[in-house]
């Protein structure tokens, strides 16, 4: 095989790997578009005028974020993914001022999810809570949750391709946003929200 042909094949392989890496990174970190917002808004699952500061949250699992072709867009500096596991919580911002905060939570995966808001003690990192034998973490001290499909507050989980929300008055501090359905926290469904 000639050196020119080898060089061309190597260049083509490099381009293919770069393109695949870009697609994989965008899928994991939430890039490319607004399809999820369009689907959820058309289903009537997002509050029209939420009070206070708004944090958009996406609950992602392997079926929604990778193989399912889910697209997400960032706001206020882009989406943040705190864990690259098979499931994750992706937030539009990691910091908000204290006071009224509305978490608009979209389940863009293929499994039922929820979002529980837990105070995060000083020095503790997101994802470091002890997981019990039932696959969940202790919710004592929770300040609220969004787990109702197309509604506010607690319910029996947010169905795939639906949304829920919760409005809370949050004092200054660090909070961990978690999906506490069995096994989901351990699979990477957590993120930090700092309230200043």
Secondary structure, DSSP 8 states (H G I E B T S, - for coil): --HHHHHHHHHHHHHHHHHHHHHHHHHHHT-B--HHHHHHHHTT-S-SS--SEEEEEEEEEHIIIIIT---B---SS--EES--SSEEEEES-SEE-SEEEEEEEEE-SSS-B-EEEEE--TT--TT-S---TTS----TT--EEE-BTTEES-SSBB-TT-EEEEEEEE-SEEEEEE--STTTTTTT-EEEEEE-
